[in-house]
């Protein structure tokens, strides 16, 4: 590991192993149990392993502490149920290697062999010997290291492929020969070596490679060589002209649309290599249109209506889809794009490169994110989003490259026609995009990763899923209209930290959607802030179960998930309570807290359980300031409402911020709310100026629909 001043000295084997494993999974939470298994061999984990690991993490934090001015330094974070190293991808050789390798493969698939060769060479240049050689020498044998070595070998074969396609068979011959001798059971590299030898005029040596590979496979695995290498042997014997070196590259002539080309076979919604129809749908006349291949970002959306809309008449369903598509068009235009075509429930938008309008790829992605967020709302501030209308789904895909954009002068500058391979690739990506997600191609991710966070999809697919985005510099959407409320809420949180006293914010609004979005945005602001604050949340489902929200917050704090069985659940709860309160108070609190995290809760009085929960949360806040977000509090019964007030009143020295979201009728039930909290603030949300959501709701909740 290095900084600008040189390598950073690390401690013993445990520290190096813990950091190495966390960096292999950079920007992902690694559960403590998994990290323990990585640091100690199976069957040799000491009883004090967890304490040793905590000490190693503490020392690593000191070692990794950022010098003044280094905003990109890695951070070692404690995040339930384990730890995470948060680091910019460009600071980790492994992540740079994977990015460059993916770029090289994408270029190879698209036929850009020169670019592929450069990217793959750069990727392999990052290697300086075996990965984590010092740990391997001491007996470390992680499956991740085996997979990483196989990935390196795959990239080497990709690079050999690009070199051969560029006519560099002579320059890679010795390297290919050494690779095949070291990896005799891989078939792709021997094929490449045979081809390189043949192009160098060494036909007999090429056939000898085939004989060696056939012997190695037969004696080692009892297998015959694959069909491709057998076919290559036959082609060499026949001196097939397809094996000749590629011709030297020539400067490509400008691409011009021909006057007459055959229509593409099969139906094509958005066009492609064939000519577009005229603006009125009729066949075009030669020279009528003005078209050219242009750099652009393409956003394709597909909307779906579930069984909740089955009782609507056909015309009403069309009205809902028309309204959704119109809202999406408006959002595209806000981002500087143009919705070109709408066929059924599929909408296509193009974002052309233009001076002063920002990157076309980023504008397309941000438009997709905005449409997704507009049509969804969080079920709770910390939970995944759900459709704003039950049964309405949205899928989005973005590709970036060169598209054929055609405009007709007779159309008076109307919407253009867009076609080409870029559109076909976007449509193929859209087919595999789940509801509520935005997927992008590798080129789009490369151009936008500075402001947008992505998750890489499984290997073999050059596709990325959007996780989130930093606010754009010119973002003036609904979120900006809540800046004053966010400023007040973050200011209240600052008072909590400075004075170590509990505060309560009540957020009132008649719209569950608007309130939930504000609470979700507040959580994002707190989570991305410089201060160490934990945010826990829950949503009240109804008055019947007063323990559901305290249970959700306790489970979140302890790192308990729905996949944990009784044993792990009990262990996580016990560990967290002991760390927060100490052994004596833990023995008192644990029997009362266990009903909150067990599948079946008792029928006894909830007061002792809630009292224990309040004590635990107050102690946890004294360790690390807490923000507790409870939404839909107007549905709660008086027991839960009393608990929220008592949490703040009983522990005046706890740095704790409680954020209660509710409809306006909460004050009708509790006119004095909150009665006993000293530091309190009530925010009444005014309706946003934009009425687009109202238009959508009116189109969906018609008198003949049961969706409402």
C-alpha positions in Angstrom: 0.0 0.0 0.0 1.3 3.4 -1.0 0.7 7.1 -0.4 2.1 10.1 -2.1 5.1 10.0 0.2 5.8 6.3 -0.5 4.8 2.8 0.9 2.8 2.7 4.1 4.4 0.3 6.7 1.9 -2.3 7.9 2.1 -4.5 11.0 2.1 -8.3 11.4 0.4 -11.0 9.4 -3.1 -10.4 11.0 -3.1 -6.7 10.0 -1.9 -7.4 6.5 -4.3 -10.3 6.0 -7.3 -8.3 7.3 -6.5 -5.3 5.1 -5.8 -7.4 2.0 -9.1 -9.3 2.4 -11.1 -6.0 2.8 -9.4 -4.6 -0.3 -10.2 -7.6 -2.3 -13.8 -6.6 -1.5 -13.3 -2.9 -1.5 -16.4 -0.7 -1.0 -18.3 -3.8 0.2 -19.2 -4.7 3.8 -17.4 -7.9 4.8 -19.1 -9.7 7.7 -16.9 -10.1 10.8 -17.4 -13.9 10.7 -16.1 -14.1 7.1 -13.1 -11.9 8.0 -12.2 -14.1 10.9 -12.3 -17.1 8.6 -10.0 -15.3 6.2 -7.4 -14.2 8.8 -7.2 -17.6 10.6 -7.1 -21.0 8.9 -10.1 -23.3 9.4 -10.1 -25.0 12.8 -7.4 -22.8 14.2 -9.5 -19.7 15.2 -8.5 -18.9 18.8 -11.2 -18.0 21.4 -9.9 -14.4 21.5 -9.9 -14.0 17.7 -12.6 -11.4 17.7 -10.7 -9.2 20.1 -7.5 -9.7 18.2 -9.2 -8.6 15.0 -10.7 -5.5 16.7 -7.2 -4.5 17.8 -5.9 -5.1 14.3 -8.6 -3.0 12.8 -7.9 -0.2 15.3 -4.2 -0.2 14.4 -5.1 -0.2 10.7 -7.3 2.8 11.2 -4.4 4.7 12.7 -2.1 3.6 9.9 -4.7 4.6 7.2 -5.5 8.0 8.8 -5.5 10.6 6.0 -2.9 13.3 6.0 -4.3 16.9 5.7 -5.6 17.6 2.3 -5.9 14.0 1.1 -9.6 13.7 0.4 -9.2 10.4 -1.5 -7.6 8.5 1.3 -9.1 5.1 2.1 -11.4 4.8 5.1 -11.8 1.7 7.3 -15.4 1.8 8.5 -17.3 -0.3 11.0 -20.6 -1.1 9.3 -22.9 -3.8 10.5 -22.4 -6.7 10.3 -18.7 -6.2 9.8 -16.2 -3.8 8.3 -15.6 -2.0 5.0 -12.7 -0.2 3.3 -14.2 2.8 1.4 -11.7 3.8 -1.3 -11.9 5.5 -4.7 -11.6 2.8 -7.4 -8.5 4.4 -9.0 -6.6 4.0 -5.7 -6.8 0.2 -5.9 -4.7 -1.7 -8.5 -7.2 -4.6 -8.6 -10.1 -2.3 -9.4 -8.1 -0.5 -12.0 -7.1 -3.8 -13.5 -10.7 -5.0 -13.7 -11.8 -1.7 -15.3 -9.1 -1.7 -17.9 -9.7 -5.4 -18.6 -13.4 -4.8 -19.1 -12.7 -1.8 -21.4 -10.3 -4.0 -23.4 -12.9 -6.8 -23.8 -15.6 -4.4 -24.8 -13.3 -2.8 -27.5 -12.4 -6.3 -28.7 -16.1 -7.3 -29.1 -16.8 -4.0 -31.0 -13.9 -4.6 -33.3 -11.7 -1.7 -32.0 -8.6 -3.9 -31.8 -6.1 -1.0 -31.3 -8.0 0.4 -28.4 -8.4 -3.1 -27.0 -4.7 -3.8 -27.2 -3.8 -0.6 -25.3 -6.3 -1.2 -22.5 -5.3 -4.8 -22.0 -1.6 -3.9 -22.0 -2.3 -1.2 -19.4 -4.3 -3.7 -17.3 -1.5 -6.3 -17.2 1.2 -3.7 -16.6 -0.3 -3.2 -13.1 0.9 -6.7 -12.1 4.2 -7.0 -10.3 4.2 -10.7 -9.5 1.6 -13.0 -7.9 -1.1 -11.2 -5.9 -0.4 -11.0 -2.2 2.7 -13.1 -2.5 3.8 -12.5 1.1 0.6 -13.9 2.5 0.5 -16.8 0.1 4.0 -17.7 1.2 2.7 -17.8 4.8 -0.1 -20.3 3.9 -3.0 -18.0 2.8 -5.2 -19.8 0.3 -8.3 -17.8 -0.4 -10.6 -18.7 -3.2 -10.5 -15.1 -4.3 -6.8 -15.4 -5.0 -7.4 -18.4 -7.2 -10.2 -16.6 -9.1 -8.0 -13.5 -9.5 -5.2 -15.6 -11.0 -7.6 -17.1 -13.5 -8.8 -13.6 -14.3 -5.2 -12.5 -15.0 -4.7 -15.5 -17.3 -7.9 -14.7 -19.2 -6.8 -11.1 -19.7 -3.4 -12.3 -21.0 -5.3 -14.5 -23.6 -7.4 -11.5 -24.5 -4.3 -9.4 -25.0 -2.8 -12.1 -27.2 -6.0 -12.1 -29.3 -5.8 -8.3 -29.8 -2.1 -8.5 -30.8 -2.9 -11.2 -33.4 -5.8 -9.1 -34.8 -3.4 -6.2 -35.1 -0.9 -8.3 -37.0 1.7 -8.5 -34.1 2.1 -12.3 -34.3 5.9 -12.1 -34.4 6.2 -9.8 -31.3 4.1 -12.1 -29.1 5.5 -15.5 -30.2 8.0 -16.1 -27.4 5.5 -14.9 -24.7 2.8 -17.1 -26.1 5.1 -20.1 -26.2 6.1 -19.6 -22.5 2.4 -19.2 -21.5 1.4 -22.4 -23.2 4.2 -24.3 -21.5 3.2 -23.0 -18.1 -0.6 -23.6 -18.7 -0.7 -26.7 -20.9 -4.4 -27.5 -20.2 -5.9 -24.2 -21.5 -7.0 -24.5 -25.1 -7.3 -20.9 -26.2 -3.7 -19.9 -25.8 -2.5 -23.0 -27.8 -4.8 -22.0 -30.6 -3.3 -18.5 -30.6 0.2 -20.0 -30.6 -0.6 -22.2 -33.5 -1.9 -19.3 -35.5 1.1 -17.1 -34.6 3.5 -19.9 -35.7 1.7 -20.4 -38.9 1.8 -16.7 -39.8 5.5 -16.7 -39.1 5.9 -19.5 -41.7 6.5 -22.3 -39.1 3.7 -24.6 -40.2 5.3 -27.8 -38.8 5.9 -26.1 -35.4 2.2 -25.1 -35.3 1.1 -28.7 -35.9 3.5 -29.9 -33.2 1.7 -27.6 -30.7 -1.5 -29.4 -31.5 0.1 -32.8 -30.9 1.5 -31.7 -27.6 -1.9 -30.3 -26.4 -3.7 -33.5 -27.5 -1.2 -35.6 -25.6 -1.5 -33.4 -22.4 -5.3 -33.5 -22.5 -5.4 -37.2 -23.2 -2.9 -38.3 -20.5 -3.9 -35.7 -17.9 -7.7 -35.6 -18.2 -8.7 -38.4 -20.7 -10.1 -35.7 -23.1 -9.8 -34.9 -26.8 -9.0 -31.4 -27.9 -12.0 -29.1 -28.5 -13.7 -28.6 -31.8 -12.1 -25.2 -32.4 -8.5 -26.3 -32.1 -9.2 -29.4 -34.2 -10.7 -27.1 -36.9 -7.6 -24.9 -36.7 -5.4 -27.9 -37.3 -7.4 -28.8 -40.4 -7.2 -25.2 -41.7 -3.4 -25.2 -41.2 -3.1 -28.4 -43.2 -5.2 -26.9 -45.9 -3.4 -23.6 -45.7 -6.7 -21.8 -45.5 -6.5 -18.1 -46.6 -8.6 -17.1 -43.6 -5.5 -17.7 -41.4 -3.4 -15.1 -43.2 -2.4 -11.9 -41.3 -4.8 -9.0 -41.4 -4.2 -6.3 -43.9 -2.6 -3.1 -42.6 -5.2 -0.7 -41.3 -6.3 2.1 -43.7 -7.9 5.4 -42.8 -11.6 4.9 -42.8 -13.7 6.9 -45.3 -16.4 9.2 -44.0 -19.6 7.3 -43.4 -22.5 8.5 -45.6 -26.0 7.2 -45.8 -26.6 5.7 -49.2 -29.6 6.8 -51.3 -31.1 3.4 -51.4 -30.6 0.5 -49.0 -32.7 -2.6 -48.5 -35.0 -2.6 -45.5 -33.7 -4.6 -42.6 -35.2 -8.1 -42.3 -37.8 -8.5 -39.6 -39.6 -5.8 -37.6 -37.4 -3.1 -36.2 -38.9 -0.6 -33.8 -36.2 2.1 -33.7 -34.3 1.4 -36.9 -30.8 0.2 -37.4 -28.7 -0.2 -40.6 -31.8 0.2 -42.8 -33.3 3.6 -43.8 -35.8 5.3 -41.5 -39.4 6.0 -42.7 -40.4 9.5 -43.4 -42.0 11.8 -40.7 -45.4 10.7 -41.8 -44.6 7.0 -41.7 -44.3 6.8 -45.5 -41.2 5.7 -47.4 -38.7 8.5 -47.7 -37.6 10.3 -50.9 -34.0 10.4 -51.8 -32.2 13.5 -50.2 -35.3 14.5 -48.2 -33.7 13.7 -44.8 -30.6 15.1 -43.2 -29.0 12.3 -41.2 -25.5 11.5 -39.9 -23.8 9.3 -37.3 -23.4 11.4 -34.2 -21.9 10.9 -30.7 -24.9 10.4 -28.3 -26.2 8.9 -25.2 -29.4 6.8 -25.5 -31.9 6.2 -22.8 -34.6 3.5 -23.3 -37.4 3.0 -20.9 -40.1 0.3 -20.6 -43.1 0.7 -18.4 -45.4 -2.2 -17.2 -48.8 -2.4 -15.6 -49.4 -5.3 -13.3 -52.6 -7.2 -12.4 -53.7 -4.3 -10.2 -54.8 -2.6 -13.5 -56.6 -5.6 -14.9 -60.0 -4.1 -14.2 -59.3 -0.9 -16.2 -60.7 -0.5 -19.7 -58.3 -0.5 -22.6 -58.6 3.3 -23.1 -57.9 3.9 -19.4 -54.8 1.8 -19.6 -53.6 3.7 -22.6 -54.2 6.9 -20.6 -52.0 5.8 -17.7 -49.2 4.8 -20.1 -49.5 8.0 -22.0 -49.3 10.0 -18.8 -46.2 8.1 -17.6 -44.5 8.5 -21.0 -45.3 12.2 -21.0 -43.8 12.7 -17.6 -40.7 10.8 -18.8 -40.5 13.0 -21.9 -40.6 16.1 -19.6 -37.7 14.7 -17.5 -35.7 13.9 -20.6 -36.1 17.5 -21.8 -35.1 18.9 -18.5 -31.8 17.0 -18.9 -31.2 18.3 -22.4 -32.5 15.2 -24.2 -35.2 14.5 -26.7 -37.8 11.7 -26.6 -37.7 10.5 -30.2 -40.0 7.5 -30.4 -42.7 5.9 -28.2 -44.1 2.4 -29.2 -46.6 1.0 -26.7 -44.9 1.0 -23.3 -41.4 1.6 -24.6 -39.9 5.1 -24.9 -36.6 6.1 -26.5 -34.7 9.3 -25.8 -31.4 10.6 -27.3 -28.9 13.0 -25.7 -26.6 14.4 -28.3 -23.2 15.9 -27.5 -23.4 19.7 -27.7 -21.1 22.5 -26.4 -22.1 23.8 -23.0 -24.7 21.1 -22.2 -22.5 18.6 -20.3 -21.6 15.0 -21.1 -24.4 13.3 -23.0 -23.9 10.0 -21.2 -24.2 11.6 -17.8 -27.3 13.5 -18.8 -28.9 10.3 -20.1 -28.1 8.4 -16.9 -29.4 11.2 -14.6 -32.6 11.4 -16.6 -33.1 7.7 -16.0 -32.4 8.1 -12.3 -34.8 11.0 -12.0 -37.6 9.1 -13.8 -37.0 6.0 -11.6 -37.0 8.1 -8.4 -40.1 10.0 -9.5 -42.0 6.8 -10.0 -40.9 5.2 -6.6 -41.0 6.0 -3.0 -39.2 4.4 0.0 -41.3 2.1 2.1 -39.2 3.5 5.0 -36.3 5.9 5.0 -33.8 3.0 5.1 -35.7 0.4 3.0 -35.7 -0.3 -0.7 -38.0 1.8 -2.8 -41.4 0.6 -4.0 -43.6 1.8 -6.9 -45.4 5.0 -6.3 -48.5 3.3 -7.7 -48.8 -0.4 -6.9 -48.4 -2.5 -10.1 -46.5 0.2 -12.1 -43.0 -0.9 -13.1 -40.2 0.9 -14.8 -37.1 -0.5 -16.5 -34.3 1.7 -17.9 -31.1 1.1 -19.9 -28.4 3.6 -21.2 -25.8 3.1 -23.9 -23.3 5.6 -25.2 -21.5 5.7 -28.5 -22.4 6.7 -32.1 -26.0 6.6 -33.3 -27.6 7.5 -36.7 -29.7 10.6 -36.1 -31.9 11.7 -38.9 -34.0 14.9 -39.2 -36.4 16.0 -42.0 -36.5 19.7 -43.0 -40.2 19.2 -43.9 -41.0 18.2 -40.4 -40.2 21.7 -39.1 -37.4 20.5 -36.7 -39.6 17.9 -35.0 -38.4 14.8 -33.2 -35.6 13.0 -35.0 -35.4 9.4 -36.0 -32.6 7.4 -34.3 -31.1 4.1 -35.3 -28.0 1.9 -35.5 -26.3 -0.7 -33.4 -26.3 1.5 -30.3 -30.1 1.3 -30.2 -30.0 -2.4 -30.7 -27.5 -2.8 -27.8 -29.7 -0.6 -25.6 -32.8 -2.7 -26.4 -31.0 -5.9 -25.6 -29.8 -4.5 -22.2 -33.4 -3.3 -21.5 -34.7 -6.8 -21.9 -32.6 -8.1 -19.0 -33.1 -5.1 -16.7 -35.2 -5.8 -13.6 -38.0 -3.4 -12.5 -36.9 -0.3 -10.7 -33.3 -0.5 -12.0 -31.2 1.5 -14.4 -28.5 -0.4 -16.3 -25.7 1.1 -18.4 -23.0 -0.2 -20.7 -19.3 -0.1 -19.9 -18.6 3.0 -22.0 -21.4 4.9 -20.2 -20.0 3.8 -16.8 -16.5 4.9 -17.8 -17.6 8.4 -18.7 -19.9 9.0 -15.7 -18.2 7.2 -12.8 -17.0 10.4 -11.3 -20.5 11.5 -10.2 -22.5 8.3 -10.3 -22.1 5.1 -8.2 -22.3 1.8 -9.9 -22.5 -1.9 -9.0 -20.9 -4.3 -11.5 -23.1 -7.1 -12.7 -21.8 -10.7 -13.0 -18.7 -11.3 -15.0 -19.2 -11.8 -18.7 -21.8 -9.0 -19.1 -20.3 -5.5 -19.7 -23.3 -4.1 -17.9 -23.4 -2.0 -14.7 -26.3 -1.2 -12.3 -26.8 2.4 -11.1 -26.7 2.6 -7.3 -26.9 6.3 -6.7 -25.6 9.7 -7.9 -24.1 12.8 -6.4 -26.4 15.8 -6.9 -25.6 17.6 -10.2 -24.3 21.1 -10.1 -27.5 22.5 -11.8 -30.0 20.2 -10.0 -33.1 22.2 -9.5 -35.6 19.4 -9.1 -37.9 18.7 -6.2 -35.0 17.8 -3.9 -33.7 21.4 -4.1 -37.1 22.6 -3.1 -36.7 20.8 0.3 -33.2 22.3 0.9 -34.6 24.6 3.7 -36.1 21.7 5.6 -32.9 19.7 5.2 -30.9 22.6 6.5 -33.1 22.8 9.6 -32.9 19.1 10.2 -29.1 18.9 9.8 -28.8 22.0 12.0 -30.8 20.2 14.7 -28.5 17.2 14.4 -25.5 19.6 14.9 -27.1 20.8 18.2 -27.5 17.1 19.3 -23.8 16.5 18.8 -22.6 19.7 20.4 -24.7 19.6 23.5 -25.1 15.8 23.8 -28.8 16.1 24.4 -31.8 14.4 22.8 -33.9 16.4 20.2 -37.1 15.4 18.4 -38.2 16.6 15.0 -41.7 15.9 13.8 -42.3 16.1 10.0 -45.9 16.5 9.1 -47.4 16.2 5.6 -50.6 15.0 4.0 -48.6 13.2 1.3 -46.8 10.0 2.4 -44.7 10.1 -0.8 -43.3 13.6 -0.2 -42.5 13.0 3.4 -40.9 9.6 2.8 -38.7 11.2 0.1 -37.6 13.9 2.5 -36.7 11.4 5.2 -34.8 9.3 2.8 -32.8 12.3 1.5 -32.1 13.3 5.1 -30.7 9.8 5.8 -28.5 10.2 2.7 -27.2 13.6 3.8 -26.4 12.3 7.3 -24.8 9.1 6.0 -22.6 11.0 3.5 -21.6 13.6 6.1 -18.2 13.9 7.7 -19.4 13.0 11.2 -19.8 9.5 12.5 -23.5 9.1 13.1 -25.6 5.9 12.9 -29.0 6.1 11.4 -31.7 3.5 12.3 -35.2 3.5 10.9 -38.6 1.8 10.9 -42.1 2.3 9.6 -45.3 1.8 11.7 -47.6 -0.7 10.0 -50.5 -0.2 12.3 -51.6 0.0 15.9 -51.7 -3.7 16.6 -47.9 -4.4 17.1 -46.3 -1.7 19.2 -42.9 -3.5 19.1 -42.4 -3.6 15.3 -40.5 -0.3 15.0 -38.3 -0.8 18.1 -37.6 -4.3 16.8 -36.5 -3.1 13.4 -34.2 -0.5 14.9 -32.6 -3.0 17.4 -32.0 -5.5 14.6 -30.5 -2.9 12.4 -28.1 -1.8 15.2 -27.0 -5.4 15.9 -26.6 -6.3 12.2 -29.4 -9.0 12.4 -30.9 -9.8 9.0 -33.8 -11.9 7.9 -31.4 -14.7 6.8 -30.0 -15.2 10.4 -31.2 -18.2 12.3 -31.9 -18.3 16.0 -28.3 -19.0 16.9 -26.7 -16.1 14.9 -29.5 -13.8 16.0 -28.9 -14.5 19.7 -25.1 -14.1 19.3 -25.3 -10.8 17.4 -27.7 -9.4 20.0 -25.6 -10.6 22.9 -22.4 -9.2 21.4 -23.9 -5.8 20.7 -25.5 -5.4 24.1 -22.3 -6.4 25.9 -20.2 -4.0 23.9 -22.6 -1.1 24.6 -23.6 -1.6 28.2 -21.0 -3.9 29.8 -21.6 -7.4 31.4 -23.6 -6.3 34.4 -26.3 -4.3 32.6 -26.2 -6.7 29.7 -27.4 -9.5 32.0 -30.3 -7.3 33.0 -31.3 -6.1 29.6 -30.8 -9.2 27.4 -33.8 -11.2 28.7 -36.0 -8.2 28.0 -34.6 -7.4 24.6 -34.7 -10.9 23.2 -38.4 -10.8 22.4 -37.8 -8.0 20.0 -35.6 -10.1 17.7 -37.2 -13.6 18.0 -39.8 -14.7 15.4 -42.6 -15.2 18.0 -43.1 -12.5 20.6 -44.8 -13.1 23.9 -48.3 -11.8 24.9 -47.1 -10.0 28.0 -47.1 -6.3 28.8 -44.8 -4.4 26.3 -43.7 -1.8 29.0 -40.7 -3.7 30.4 -39.5 -4.5 26.8 -39.9 -0.9 25.7 -38.2 0.4 28.8 -35.2 -1.9 28.2 -35.1 -0.8 24.5 -35.0 2.9 25.5 -32.1 2.3 27.9 -30.2 0.4 25.3 -30.7 3.1 22.6 -29.6 5.8 25.0 -26.4 3.9 25.9 -25.7 3.2 22.3 -26.1 6.9 21.5 -23.5 7.8 24.2 -21.1 5.6 22.3 -22.0 6.9 18.8 -24.6 9.5 18.2 -27.8 8.0 16.8 -30.6 9.2 14.5 -33.8 7.2 14.9 -36.2 7.8 12.0 -39.8 6.6 12.5 -42.3 7.1 9.7 -46.1 6.8 9.6 -46.3 7.6 13.3 -49.9 8.7 12.9 -50.7 4.9 12.7 -49.2 4.1 16.0 -51.2 3.6 19.2 -50.6 5.6 22.4 -48.1 3.1 23.8 -45.6 3.7 21.0 -46.2 7.4 20.9 -45.4 7.6 24.7 -42.3 5.5 24.1 -41.0 8.0 21.5 -41.5 10.9 23.9 -40.1 9.0 26.9 -36.9 8.1 25.0 -36.0 11.8 24.9 -37.3 12.8 28.3 -35.7 10.0 30.3 -32.2 10.4 29.0 -31.3 14.1 28.9 -27.5 13.4 28.3 -27.8 11.1 25.3 -26.8 12.5 21.9 -29.9 11.3 20.2 -32.1 12.7 17.4 -35.5 11.2 16.9 -37.2 12.1 13.6 -41.0 11.3 13.5 -42.8 11.4 10.2 -46.6 11.5 10.3 -49.7 12.9 8.6 -51.2 16.1 9.9 -53.9 14.3 11.8 -51.3 13.2 14.4 -51.8 16.5 16.1 -55.6 15.9 16.2 -55.0 12.8 18.3 -52.2 14.3 20.4 -52.8 18.1 20.5 -49.9 18.6 22.9 -47.4 16.5 20.9 -44.7 16.2 22.0 -45.6 17.0 25.6 -42.4 16.2 27.6 -39.5 16.8 25.2 -37.5 19.9 25.9 -35.8 20.3 22.5 -38.3 19.8 19.7 -39.2 21.2 16.2 -42.2 20.6 14.0 -41.9 20.9 10.2 -45.1 21.2 8.1 -44.3 20.4 4.5 -45.9 22.7 1.9 -46.9 21.0 -1.4 -44.3 21.2 -4.1 -45.0 23.4 -7.1 -44.7 20.6 -9.6 -48.0 18.8 -10.1 -46.7 16.0 -12.3 -47.3 13.3 -9.6 -50.9 14.5 -9.2 -51.4 14.1 -12.9 -50.1 10.5 -12.8 -52.3 9.6 -9.8 -55.4 11.1 -11.4 -54.8 9.0 -14.5 -54.3 5.8 -12.5 -57.0 6.2 -9.8 -60.0 6.5 -12.0 -63.5 5.7 -10.8 -63.4 2.4 -12.6 -60.1 1.3 -11.1 -59.4 -0.7 -7.9 -55.7 0.2 -7.9 -56.4 3.0 -5.4 
